[in-house]
């Protein structure tokens, strides 16, 4: 199984939000990320989990 790792800019583009909002989501721990050296990365699985959580919250 191959898991893609995305940059903050790529996540922002996929979600249709600003890169600053992505950083806010990371800071608030709503979106899981990790660092490789000085570079912040987010797995596709973390993005999918965030989207699923938001959909569940909106449906409730």
PDBQT receptor file of N, H, CA, C and O in Angstrom, charges set to zero:
ATOM      1  N   UNK A   1       0.844  -1.187   0.000  1.00  0.00    +0.000 N 
ATOM      2  CA  UNK A   1       0.000   0.000   0.000  1.00  0.00    +0.000 C 
ATOM      3  C   UNK A   1       0.884   1.243   0.000  1.00  0.00    +0.000 C 
ATOM      4  O   UNK A   1       1.765   1.383   0.849  1.00  0.00    +0.000 OA
ATOM      5  N   UNK A   2       0.654   2.125  -0.931  1.00  0.00    +0.000 N 
ATOM      6  H   UNK A   2      -0.061   2.012  -1.620  1.00  0.00    +0.000 HD
ATOM      7  CA  UNK A   2       1.420   3.354  -1.030  1.00  0.00    +0.000 C 
ATOM      8  C   UNK A   2       0.619   4.495  -0.437  1.00  0.00    +0.000 C 
ATOM      9  O   UNK A   2      -0.547   4.684  -0.781  1.00  0.00    +0.000 OA
ATOM     10  N   UNK A   3       1.239   5.257   0.451  1.00  0.00    +0.000 N 
ATOM     11  H   UNK A   3       2.187   5.104   0.730  1.00  0.00    +0.000 HD
ATOM     12  CA  UNK A   3       0.572   6.399   1.050  1.00  0.00    +0.000 C 
ATOM     13  C   UNK A   3       1.269   7.670   0.574  1.00  0.00    +0.000 C 
ATOM     14  O   UNK A   3       2.482   7.824   0.721  1.00  0.00    +0.000 OA
ATOM     15  N   UNK A   4       0.501   8.552   0.019  1.00  0.00    +0.000 N 
ATOM     16  H   UNK A   4      -0.484   8.427  -0.101  1.00  0.00    +0.000 HD
ATOM     17  CA  UNK A   4       1.062   9.817  -0.443  1.00  0.00    +0.000 C 
ATOM     18  C   UNK A   4       1.205  10.788   0.715  1.00  0.00    +0.000 C 
ATOM     19  O   UNK A   4       0.395  10.805   1.643  1.00  0.00    +0.000 OA
ATOM     20  N   UNK A   5       2.230  11.579   0.642  1.00  0.00    +0.000 N 
ATOM     21  H   UNK A   5       2.888  11.566  -0.111  1.00  0.00    +0.000 HD
ATOM     22  CA  UNK A   5       2.477  12.611   1.638  1.00  0.00    +0.000 C 
ATOM     23  C   UNK A   5       2.391  13.948   0.919  1.00  0.00    +0.000 C 
ATOM     24  O   UNK A   5       3.001  14.140  -0.133  1.00  0.00    +0.000 OA
ATOM     25  N   UNK A   6       1.634  14.862   1.492  1.00  0.00    +0.000 N 
ATOM     26  H   UNK A   6       1.139  14.706   2.347  1.00  0.00    +0.000 HD
ATOM     27  CA  UNK A   6       1.343  16.139   0.848  1.00  0.00    +0.000 C 
ATOM     28  C   UNK A   6       1.989  17.299   1.595  1.00  0.00    +0.000 C 
ATOM     29  O   UNK A   6       2.249  17.217   2.795  1.00  0.00    +0.000 OA
ATOM     30  N   UNK A   7       2.241  18.374   0.867  1.00  0.00    +0.000 N 
ATOM     31  H   UNK A   7       2.030  18.440  -0.108  1.00  0.00    +0.000 HD
ATOM     32  CA  UNK A   7       2.717  19.609   1.481  1.00  0.00    +0.000 C 
ATOM     33  C   UNK A   7       1.512  20.409   1.966  1.00  0.00    +0.000 C 
ATOM     34  O   UNK A   7       0.367  20.095   1.641  1.00  0.00    +0.000 OA
ATOM     35  N   UNK A   8       1.787  21.432   2.736  1.00  0.00    +0.000 N 
ATOM     36  H   UNK A   8       2.717  21.688   3.000  1.00  0.00    +0.000 HD
ATOM     37  CA  UNK A   8       0.723  22.319   3.210  1.00  0.00    +0.000 C 
ATOM     38  C   UNK A   8       0.010  22.956   2.020  1.00  0.00    +0.000 C 
ATOM     39  O   UNK A   8      -1.218  23.042   2.005  1.00  0.00    +0.000 OA
ATOM     40  N   UNK A   9       0.764  23.397   1.035  1.00  0.00    +0.000 N 
ATOM     41  H   UNK A   9       1.761  23.327   1.047  1.00  0.00    +0.000 HD
ATOM     42  CA  UNK A   9       0.157  24.020  -0.148  1.00  0.00    +0.000 C 
ATOM     43  C   UNK A   9      -0.745  23.048  -0.906  1.00  0.00    +0.000 C 
ATOM     44  O   UNK A   9      -1.812  23.439  -1.379  1.00  0.00    +0.000 OA
ATOM     45  N   UNK A  10      -0.328  21.789  -1.025  1.00  0.00    +0.000 N 
ATOM     46  H   UNK A  10       0.538  21.471  -0.641  1.00  0.00    +0.000 HD
ATOM     47  CA  UNK A  10      -1.146  20.796  -1.716  1.00  0.00    +0.000 C 
ATOM     48  C   UNK A  10      -2.444  20.523  -0.956  1.00  0.00    +0.000 C 
ATOM     49  O   UNK A  10      -3.503  20.376  -1.567  1.00  0.00    +0.000 OA
ATOM     50  N   UNK A  11      -2.367  20.456   0.362  1.00  0.00    +0.000 N 
ATOM     51  H   UNK A  11      -1.507  20.576   0.859  1.00  0.00    +0.000 HD
ATOM     52  CA  UNK A  11      -3.578  20.244   1.172  1.00  0.00    +0.000 C 
ATOM     53  C   UNK A  11      -4.508  21.440   1.029  1.00  0.00    +0.000 C 
ATOM     54  O   UNK A  11      -5.717  21.273   0.875  1.00  0.00    +0.000 OA
ATOM     55  N   UNK A  12      -3.954  22.634   1.078  1.00  0.00    +0.000 N 
ATOM     56  H   UNK A  12      -2.971  22.770   1.204  1.00  0.00    +0.000 HD
ATOM     57  CA  UNK A  12      -4.766  23.843   0.927  1.00  0.00    +0.000 C 
ATOM     58  C   UNK A  12      -5.506  23.832  -0.407  1.00  0.00    +0.000 C 
ATOM     59  O   UNK A  12      -6.686  24.176  -0.474  1.00  0.00    +0.000 OA
ATOM     60  N   UNK A  13      -4.808  23.436  -1.460  1.00  0.00    +0.000 N 
ATOM     61  H   UNK A  13      -3.850  23.156  -1.406  1.00  0.00    +0.000 HD
ATOM     62  CA  UNK A  13      -5.435  23.386  -2.778  1.00  0.00    +0.000 C 
ATOM     63  C   UNK A  13      -6.533  22.331  -2.828  1.00  0.00    +0.000 C 
ATOM     64  O   UNK A  13      -7.602  22.579  -3.384  1.00  0.00    +0.000 OA
ATOM     65  N   UNK A  14      -6.283  21.167  -2.257  1.00  0.00    +0.000 N 
ATOM     66  H   UNK A  14      -5.414  20.966  -1.805  1.00  0.00    +0.000 HD
ATOM     67  CA  UNK A  14      -7.288  20.092  -2.264  1.00  0.00    +0.000 C 
ATOM     68  C   UNK A  14      -8.530  20.464  -1.479  1.00  0.00    +0.000 C 
ATOM     69  O   UNK A  14      -9.644  20.118  -1.873  1.00  0.00    +0.000 OA
ATOM     70  N   UNK A  15      -8.346  21.172  -0.360  1.00  0.00    +0.000 N 
ATOM     71  H   UNK A  15      -7.441  21.453  -0.040  1.00  0.00    +0.000 HD
ATOM     72  CA  UNK A  15      -9.489  21.538   0.476  1.00  0.00    +0.000 C 
ATOM     73  C   UNK A  15     -10.117  22.870   0.065  1.00  0.00    +0.000 C 
ATOM     74  O   UNK A  15     -11.199  23.221   0.535  1.00  0.00    +0.000 OA
ATOM     75  N   UNK A  16      -9.445  23.602  -0.803  1.00  0.00    +0.000 N 
ATOM     76  H   UNK A  16      -8.566  23.317  -1.185  1.00  0.00    +0.000 HD
ATOM     77  CA  UNK A  16      -9.976  24.891  -1.245  1.00  0.00    +0.000 C 
ATOM     78  C   UNK A  16      -9.907  25.953  -0.165  1.00  0.00    +0.000 C 
ATOM     79  O   UNK A  16     -10.784  26.812  -0.066  1.00  0.00    +0.000 OA
ATOM     80  N   UNK A  17      -8.854  25.889   0.650  1.00  0.00    +0.000 N 
ATOM     81  H   UNK A  17      -8.141  25.192   0.570  1.00  0.00    +0.000 HD
ATOM     82  CA  UNK A  17      -8.662  26.868   1.721  1.00  0.00    +0.000 C 
ATOM     83  C   UNK A  17      -7.258  27.449   1.616  1.00  0.00    +0.000 C 
ATOM     84  O   UNK A  17      -6.447  26.987   0.813  1.00  0.00    +0.000 OA
ATOM     85  N   UNK A  18      -6.975  28.455   2.423  1.00  0.00    +0.000 N 
ATOM     86  H   UNK A  18      -7.634  28.830   3.075  1.00  0.00    +0.000 HD
ATOM     87  CA  UNK A  18      -5.652  29.068   2.379  1.00  0.00    +0.000 C 
ATOM     88  C   UNK A  18      -4.638  28.206   3.125  1.00  0.00    +0.000 C 
ATOM     89  O   UNK A  18      -5.003  27.382   3.963  1.00  0.00    +0.000 OA
ATOM     90  N   UNK A  19      -3.373  28.407   2.812  1.00  0.00    +0.000 N 
ATOM     91  H   UNK A  19      -3.077  29.077   2.132  1.00  0.00    +0.000 HD
ATOM     92  CA  UNK A  19      -2.321  27.660   3.517  1.00  0.00    +0.000 C 
ATOM     93  C   UNK A  19      -2.290  28.053   4.992  1.00  0.00    +0.000 C 
ATOM     94  O   UNK A  19      -1.908  27.246   5.839  1.00  0.00    +0.000 OA
ATOM     95  N   UNK A  20      -2.690  29.288   5.306  1.00  0.00    +0.000 N 
ATOM     96  H   UNK A  20      -3.001  29.944   4.618  1.00  0.00    +0.000 HD
ATOM     97  CA  UNK A  20      -2.725  29.734   6.707  1.00  0.00    +0.000 C 
ATOM     98  C   UNK A  20      -3.792  28.981   7.489  1.00  0.00    +0.000 C 
ATOM     99  O   UNK A  20      -3.605  28.663   8.663  1.00  0.00    +0.000 OA
ATOM    100  N   UNK A  21      -4.922  28.696   6.825  1.00  0.00    +0.000 N 
ATOM    101  H   UNK A  21      -5.075  28.955   5.871  1.00  0.00    +0.000 HD
ATOM    102  CA  UNK A  21      -5.972  27.915   7.477  1.00  0.00    +0.000 C 
ATOM    103  C   UNK A  21      -5.501  26.485   7.727  1.00  0.00    +0.000 C 
ATOM    104  O   UNK A  21      -5.846  25.892   8.749  1.00  0.00    +0.000 OA
ATOM    105  N   UNK A  22      -4.716  25.927   6.806  1.00  0.00    +0.000 N 
ATOM    106  H   UNK A  22      -4.435  26.410   5.976  1.00  0.00    +0.000 HD
ATOM    107  CA  UNK A  22      -4.153  24.589   7.016  1.00  0.00    +0.000 C 
ATOM    108  C   UNK A  22      -3.259  24.602   8.257  1.00  0.00    +0.000 C 
ATOM    109  O   UNK A  22      -3.323  23.690   9.081  1.00  0.00    +0.000 OA
ATOM    110  N   UNK A  23      -2.428  25.636   8.388  1.00  0.00    +0.000 N 
ATOM    111  H   UNK A  23      -2.376  26.377   7.719  1.00  0.00    +0.000 HD
ATOM    112  CA  UNK A  23      -1.571  25.755   9.567  1.00  0.00    +0.000 C 
ATOM    113  C   UNK A  23      -2.419  25.897  10.841  1.00  0.00    +0.000 C 
ATOM    114  O   UNK A  23      -2.058  25.347  11.882  1.00  0.00    +0.000 OA
ATOM    115  N   UNK A  24      -3.526  26.618  10.771  1.00  0.00    +0.000 N 
ATOM    116  H   UNK A  24      -3.819  27.064   9.926  1.00  0.00    +0.000 HD
ATOM    117  CA  UNK A  24      -4.433  26.736  11.920  1.00  0.00    +0.000 C 
ATOM    118  C   UNK A  24      -5.006  25.369  12.306  1.00  0.00    +0.000 C 
ATOM    119  O   UNK A  24      -5.098  25.046  13.491  1.00  0.00    +0.000 OA
ATOM    120  N   UNK A  25      -5.387  24.571  11.312  1.00  0.00    +0.000 N 
ATOM    121  H   UNK A  25      -5.312  24.833  10.350  1.00  0.00    +0.000 HD
ATOM    122  CA  UNK A  25      -5.927  23.234  11.575  1.00  0.00    +0.000 C 
ATOM    123  C   UNK A  25      -4.869  22.335  12.206  1.00  0.00    +0.000 C 
ATOM    124  O   UNK A  25      -5.180  21.515  13.070  1.00  0.00    +0.000 OA
ATOM    125  N   UNK A  26      -3.628  22.487  11.778  1.00  0.00    +0.000 N 
ATOM    126  H   UNK A  26      -3.375  23.152  11.076  1.00  0.00    +0.000 HD
ATOM    127  CA  UNK A  26      -2.533  21.705  12.351  1.00  0.00    +0.000 C 
ATOM    128  C   UNK A  26      -2.294  22.134  13.796  1.00  0.00    +0.000 C 
ATOM    129  O   UNK A  26      -2.147  21.292  14.682  1.00  0.00    +0.000 OA
ATOM    130  N   UNK A  27      -2.256  23.449  14.032  1.00  0.00    +0.000 N 
ATOM    131  H   UNK A  27      -2.375  24.133  13.312  1.00  0.00    +0.000 HD
ATOM    132  CA  UNK A  27      -2.029  23.964  15.391  1.00  0.00    +0.000 C 
ATOM    133  C   UNK A  27      -3.122  23.530  16.359  1.00  0.00    +0.000 C 
ATOM    134  O   UNK A  27      -2.846  23.236  17.522  1.00  0.00    +0.000 OA
ATOM    135  N   UNK A  28      -4.359  23.491  15.882  1.00  0.00    +0.000 N 
ATOM    136  H   UNK A  28      -4.584  23.730  14.937  1.00  0.00    +0.000 HD
ATOM    137  CA  UNK A  28      -5.479  23.101  16.733  1.00  0.00    +0.000 C 
ATOM    138  C   UNK A  28      -5.634  21.578  16.822  1.00  0.00    +0.000 C 
ATOM    139  O   UNK A  28      -6.539  21.079  17.492  1.00  0.00    +0.000 OA
ATOM    140  N   UNK A  29      -4.760  20.860  16.154  1.00  0.00    +0.000 N 
ATOM    141  H   UNK A  29      -4.026  21.265  15.611  1.00  0.00    +0.000 HD
ATOM    142  CA  UNK A  29      -4.745  19.393  16.144  1.00  0.00    +0.000 C 
ATOM    143  C   UNK A  29      -5.972  18.782  15.486  1.00  0.00    +0.000 C 
ATOM    144  O   UNK A  29      -6.304  17.625  15.745  1.00  0.00    +0.000 OA
ATOM    145  N   UNK A  30      -6.645  19.545  14.642  1.00  0.00    +0.000 N 
ATOM    146  H   UNK A  30      -6.375  20.484  14.432  1.00  0.00    +0.000 HD
ATOM    147  CA  UNK A  30      -7.751  19.000  13.859  1.00  0.00    +0.000 C 
ATOM    148  C   UNK A  30      -7.228  18.224  12.658  1.00  0.00    +0.000 C 
ATOM    149  O   UNK A  30      -7.910  17.342  12.136  1.00  0.00    +0.000 OA
ATOM    150  N   UNK A  31      -6.019  18.552  12.224  1.00  0.00    +0.000 N 
ATOM    151  H   UNK A  31      -5.464  19.268  12.648  1.00  0.00    +0.000 HD
ATOM    152  CA  UNK A  31      -5.381  17.906  11.079  1.00  0.00    +0.000 C 
ATOM    153  C   UNK A  31      -4.009  17.422  11.534  1.00  0.00    +0.000 C 
ATOM    154  O   UNK A  31      -3.173  18.213  11.972  1.00  0.00    +0.000 OA
ATOM    155  N   UNK A  32      -3.792  16.123  11.425  1.00  0.00    +0.000 N 
ATOM    156  H   UNK A  32      -4.471  15.481  11.069  1.00  0.00    +0.000 HD
ATOM    157  CA  UNK A  32      -2.535  15.525  11.870  1.00  0.00    +0.000 C 
ATOM    158  C   UNK A  32      -1.448  15.757  10.832  1.00  0.00    +0.000 C 
ATOM    159  O   UNK A  32      -1.677  15.609   9.632  1.00  0.00    +0.000 OA
ATOM    160  N   UNK A  33      -0.266  16.121  11.305  1.00  0.00    +0.000 N 
ATOM    161  H   UNK A  33      -0.080  16.241  12.280  1.00  0.00    +0.000 HD
ATOM    162  CA  UNK A  33       0.869  16.331  10.410  1.00  0.00    +0.000 C 
ATOM    163  C   UNK A  33       2.148  15.886  11.101  1.00  0.00    +0.000 C 
ATOM    164  O   UNK A  33       2.147  15.532  12.280  1.00  0.00    +0.000 OA
ATOM    165  N   UNK A  34       3.216  15.912  10.359  1.00  0.00    +0.000 N 
ATOM    166  H   UNK A  34       3.217  16.200   9.401  1.00  0.00    +0.000 HD
ATOM    167  CA  UNK A  34       4.528  15.590  10.914  1.00  0.00    +0.000 C 
ATOM    168  C   UNK A  34       5.581  16.386  10.154  1.00  0.00    +0.000 C 
ATOM    169  O   UNK A  34       5.311  16.948   9.093  1.00  0.00    +0.000 OA
ATOM    170  N   UNK A  35       6.775  16.421  10.710  1.00  0.00    +0.000 N 
ATOM    171  H   UNK A  35       6.994  15.964  11.572  1.00  0.00    +0.000 HD
ATOM    172  CA  UNK A  35       7.855  17.164  10.083  1.00  0.00    +0.000 C 
ATOM    173  C   UNK A  35       8.944  16.209   9.614  1.00  0.00    +0.000 C 
ATOM    174  O   UNK A  35       9.266  15.225  10.281  1.00  0.00    +0.000 OA
ATOM    175  N   UNK A  36       9.494  16.519   8.470  1.00  0.00    +0.000 N 
ATOM    176  H   UNK A  36       9.233  17.317   7.928  1.00  0.00    +0.000 HD
ATOM    177  CA  UNK A  36      10.686  15.859   7.956  1.00  0.00    +0.000 C 
ATOM    178  C   UNK A  36      11.716  16.984   7.848  1.00  0.00    +0.000 C 
ATOM    179  O   UNK A  36      11.663  17.800   6.928  1.00  0.00    +0.000 OA
ATOM    180  N   UNK A  37      12.636  17.015   8.784  1.00  0.00    +0.000 N 
ATOM    181  H   UNK A  37      12.679  16.353   9.531  1.00  0.00    +0.000 HD
ATOM    182  CA  UNK A  37      13.538  18.155   8.862  1.00  0.00    +0.000 C 
ATOM    183  C   UNK A  37      12.738  19.393   9.220  1.00  0.00    +0.000 C 
ATOM    184  O   UNK A  37      12.070  19.428  10.254  1.00  0.00    +0.000 OA
ATOM    185  N   UNK A  38      12.802  20.411   8.368  1.00  0.00    +0.000 N 
ATOM    186  H   UNK A  38      13.345  20.383   7.529  1.00  0.00    +0.000 HD
ATOM    187  CA  UNK A  38      12.034  21.639   8.591  1.00  0.00    +0.000 C 
ATOM    188  C   UNK A  38      10.741  21.667   7.795  1.00  0.00    +0.000 C 
ATOM    189  O   UNK A  38       9.994  22.643   7.861  1.00  0.00    +0.000 OA
ATOM    190  N   UNK A  39      10.468  20.604   7.043  1.00  0.00    +0.000 N 
ATOM    191  H   UNK A  39      11.075  19.811   6.989  1.00  0.00    +0.000 HD
ATOM    192  CA  UNK A  39       9.308  20.571   6.153  1.00  0.00    +0.000 C 
ATOM    193  C   UNK A  39       8.118  19.905   6.832  1.00  0.00    +0.000 C 
ATOM    194  O   UNK A  39       8.247  18.808   7.377  1.00  0.00    +0.000 OA
ATOM    195  N   UNK A  40       6.976  20.554   6.802  1.00  0.00    +0.000 N 
ATOM    196  H   UNK A  40       6.871  21.444   6.360  1.00  0.00    +0.000 HD
ATOM    197  CA  UNK A  40       5.737  20.030   7.365  1.00  0.00    +0.000 C 
ATOM    198  C   UNK A  40       5.049  19.195   6.289  1.00  0.00    +0.000 C 
ATOM    199  O   UNK A  40       4.914  19.640   5.150  1.00  0.00    +0.000 OA
ATOM    200  N   UNK A  41       4.611  17.979   6.647  1.00  0.00    +0.000 N 
ATOM    201  H   UNK A  41       4.721  17.618   7.573  1.00  0.00    +0.000 HD
ATOM    202  CA  UNK A  41       3.937  17.090   5.712  1.00  0.00    +0.000 C 
ATOM    203  C   UNK A  41       2.668  16.533   6.334  1.00  0.00    +0.000 C 
ATOM    204  O   UNK A  41       2.577  16.369   7.551  1.00  0.00    +0.000 OA
ATOM    205  N   UNK A  42       1.677  16.241   5.472  1.00  0.00    +0.000 N 
ATOM    206  H   UNK A  42       1.751  16.375   4.484  1.00  0.00    +0.000 HD
ATOM    207  CA  UNK A  42       0.391  15.710   5.901  1.00  0.00    +0.000 C 
ATOM    208  C   UNK A  42       0.092  14.503   5.016  1.00  0.00    +0.000 C 
ATOM    209  O   UNK A  42       0.211  14.583   3.793  1.00  0.00    +0.000 OA
ATOM    210  N   UNK A  43      -0.293  13.395   5.627  1.00  0.00    +0.000 N 
ATOM    211  H   UNK A  43      -0.389  13.331   6.620  1.00  0.00    +0.000 HD
ATOM    212  CA  UNK A  43      -0.617  12.208   4.833  1.00  0.00    +0.000 C 
ATOM    213  C   UNK A  43      -2.007  12.362   4.220  1.00  0.00    +0.000 C 
ATOM    214  O   UNK A  43      -2.863  13.079   4.739  1.00  0.00    +0.000 OA
ATOM    215  N   UNK A  44      -2.203  11.672   3.106  1.00  0.00    +0.000 N 
ATOM    216  H   UNK A  44      -1.508  11.090   2.683  1.00  0.00    +0.000 HD
ATOM    217  CA  UNK A  44      -3.537  11.679   2.491  1.00  0.00    +0.000 C 
ATOM    218  C   UNK A  44      -4.562  11.087   3.442  1.00  0.00    +0.000 C 
ATOM    219  O   UNK A  44      -5.718  11.509   3.456  1.00  0.00    +0.000 OA
ATOM    220  N   UNK A  45      -4.142  10.108   4.238  1.00  0.00    +0.000 N 
ATOM    221  H   UNK A  45      -3.203   9.765   4.227  1.00  0.00    +0.000 HD
ATOM    222  CA  UNK A  45      -5.055   9.501   5.212  1.00  0.00    +0.000 C 
ATOM    223  C   UNK A  45      -5.517  10.531   6.241  1.00  0.00    +0.000 C 
ATOM    224  O   UNK A  45      -6.679  10.514   6.648  1.00  0.00    +0.000 OA
ATOM    225  N   UNK A  46      -4.622  11.428   6.667  1.00  0.00    +0.000 N 
ATOM    226  H   UNK A  46      -3.679  11.441   6.336  1.00  0.00    +0.000 HD
ATOM    227  CA  UNK A  46      -4.997  12.465   7.628  1.00  0.00    +0.000 C 
ATOM    228  C   UNK A  46      -5.995  13.443   7.008  1.00  0.00    +0.000 C 
ATOM    229  O   UNK A  46      -6.919  13.900   7.681  1.00  0.00    +0.000 OA
ATOM    230  N   UNK A  47      -5.813  13.761   5.742  1.00  0.00    +0.000 N 
ATOM    231  H   UNK A  47      -5.063  13.390   5.195  1.00  0.00    +0.000 HD
ATOM    232  CA  UNK A  47      -6.754  14.660   5.051  1.00  0.00    +0.000 C 
ATOM    233  C   UNK A  47      -8.118  13.979   4.938  1.00  0.00    +0.000 C 
ATOM    234  O   UNK A  47      -9.150  14.605   5.181  1.00  0.00    +0.000 OA
ATOM    235  N   UNK A  48      -8.119  12.702   4.570  1.00  0.00    +0.000 N 
ATOM    236  H   UNK A  48      -7.280  12.194   4.373  1.00  0.00    +0.000 HD
ATOM    237  CA  UNK A  48      -9.379  11.961   4.457  1.00  0.00    +0.000 C 
ATOM    238  C   UNK A  48     -10.077  11.869   5.813  1.00  0.00    +0.000 C 
ATOM    239  O   UNK A  48     -11.298  12.005   5.887  1.00  0.00    +0.000 OA
ATOM    240  N   UNK A  49      -9.319  11.640   6.880  1.00  0.00    +0.000 N 
ATOM    241  H   UNK A  49      -8.327  11.529   6.820  1.00  0.00    +0.000 HD
ATOM    242  CA  UNK A  49      -9.904  11.566   8.224  1.00  0.00    +0.000 C 
ATOM    243  C   UNK A  49     -10.510  12.908   8.618  1.00  0.00    +0.000 C 
ATOM    244  O   UNK A  49     -11.589  12.948   9.209  1.00  0.00    +0.000 OA
ATOM    245  N   UNK A  50      -9.834  14.000   8.302  1.00  0.00    +0.000 N 
ATOM    246  H   UNK A  50      -8.958  13.968   7.822  1.00  0.00    +0.000 HD
ATOM    247  CA  UNK A  50     -10.356  15.336   8.611  1.00  0.00    +0.000 C 
ATOM    248  C   UNK A  50     -11.668  15.582   7.861  1.00  0.00    +0.000 C 
ATOM    249  O   UNK A  50     -12.632  16.088   8.434  1.00  0.00    +0.000 OA
ATOM    250  N   UNK A  51     -11.695  15.226   6.595  1.00  0.00    +0.000 N 
ATOM    251  H   UNK A  51     -10.911  14.815   6.129  1.00  0.00    +0.000 HD
ATOM    252  CA  UNK A  51     -12.909  15.424   5.793  1.00  0.00    +0.000 C 
ATOM    253  C   UNK A  51     -14.058  14.588   6.358  1.00  0.00    +0.000 C 
ATOM    254  O   UNK A  51     -15.179  15.082   6.480  1.00  0.00    +0.000 OA
ATOM    255  N   UNK A  52     -13.791  13.335   6.701  1.00  0.00    +0.000 N 
ATOM    256  H   UNK A  52     -12.880  12.934   6.602  1.00  0.00    +0.000 HD
ATOM    257  CA  UNK A  52     -14.831  12.467   7.272  1.00  0.00    +0.000 C 
ATOM    258  C   UNK A  52     -15.369  13.037   8.576  1.00  0.00    +0.000 C 
ATOM    259  O   UNK A  52     -16.577  13.028   8.811  1.00  0.00    +0.000 OA
ATOM    260  N   UNK A  53     -14.472  13.531   9.421  1.00  0.00    +0.000 N 
ATOM    261  H   UNK A  53     -13.491  13.538   9.229  1.00  0.00    +0.000 HD
ATOM    262  CA  UNK A  53     -14.880  14.121  10.692  1.00  0.00    +0.000 C 
ATOM    263  C   UNK A  53     -15.774  15.332  10.467  1.00  0.00    +0.000 C 
ATOM    264  O   UNK A  53     -16.803  15.478  11.128  1.00  0.00    +0.000 OA
ATOM    265  N   UNK A  54     -15.389  16.198   9.540  1.00  0.00    +0.000 N 
ATOM    266  H   UNK A  54     -14.553  16.080   9.004  1.00  0.00    +0.000 HD
ATOM    267  CA  UNK A  54     -16.192  17.392   9.238  1.00  0.00    +0.000 C 
ATOM    268  C   UNK A  54     -17.568  17.021   8.704  1.00  0.00    +0.000 C 
ATOM    269  O   UNK A  54     -18.564  17.653   9.057  1.00  0.00    +0.000 OA
ATOM    270  N   UNK A  55     -17.629  15.997   7.853  1.00  0.00    +0.000 N 
ATOM    271  H   UNK A  55     -16.821  15.484   7.566  1.00  0.00    +0.000 HD
ATOM    272  CA  UNK A  55     -18.914  15.563   7.300  1.00  0.00    +0.000 C 
ATOM    273  C   UNK A  55     -19.810  15.040   8.427  1.00  0.00    +0.000 C 
ATOM    274  O   UNK A  55     -21.001  15.349   8.468  1.00  0.00    +0.000 OA
ATOM    275  N   UNK A  56     -19.239  14.251   9.336  1.00  0.00    +0.000 N 
ATOM    276  H   UNK A  56     -18.272  14.000   9.303  1.00  0.00    +0.000 HD
ATOM    277  CA  UNK A  56     -20.015  13.738  10.477  1.00  0.00    +0.000 C 
ATOM    278  C   UNK A  56     -20.511  14.865  11.365  1.00  0.00    +0.000 C 
ATOM    279  O   UNK A  56     -21.652  14.832  11.825  1.00  0.00    +0.000 OA
ATOM    280  N   UNK A  57     -19.666  15.867  11.613  1.00  0.00    +0.000 N 
ATOM    281  H   UNK A  57     -18.739  15.893  11.239  1.00  0.00    +0.000 HD
ATOM    282  CA  UNK A  57     -20.049  16.997  12.461  1.00  0.00    +0.000 C 
ATOM    283  C   UNK A  57     -21.163  17.808  11.812  1.00  0.00    +0.000 C 
ATOM    284  O   UNK A  57     -22.076  18.266  12.499  1.00  0.00    +0.000 OA
ATOM    285  N   UNK A  58     -21.099  17.988  10.516  1.00  0.00    +0.000 N 
ATOM    286  H   UNK A  58     -20.357  17.617   9.958  1.00  0.00    +0.000 HD
ATOM    287  CA  UNK A  58     -22.133  18.775   9.825  1.00  0.00    +0.000 C 
ATOM    288  C   UNK A  58     -23.447  18.022   9.768  1.00  0.00    +0.000 C 
ATOM    289  O   UNK A  58     -24.511  18.640   9.763  1.00  0.00    +0.000 OA
ATOM    290  N   UNK A  59     -23.394  16.699   9.724  1.00  0.00    +0.000 N 
ATOM    291  H   UNK A  59     -22.529  16.197   9.728  1.00  0.00    +0.000 HD
ATOM    292  CA  UNK A  59     -24.615  15.884   9.652  1.00  0.00    +0.000 C 
ATOM    293  C   UNK A  59     -25.319  15.825  10.996  1.00  0.00    +0.000 C 
ATOM    294  O   UNK A  59     -26.528  15.600  11.052  1.00  0.00    +0.000 OA
ATOM    295  N   UNK A  60     -24.587  16.023  12.069  1.00  0.00    +0.000 N 
ATOM    296  H   UNK A  60     -23.605  16.206  12.023  1.00  0.00    +0.000 HD
ATOM    297  CA  UNK A  60     -25.172  15.917  13.418  1.00  0.00    +0.000 C 
ATOM    298  C   UNK A  60     -25.998  17.132  13.780  1.00  0.00    +0.000 C 
ATOM    299  O   UNK A  60     -26.554  17.197  14.876  1.00  0.00    +0.000 OA
TER     300      UNK A  60
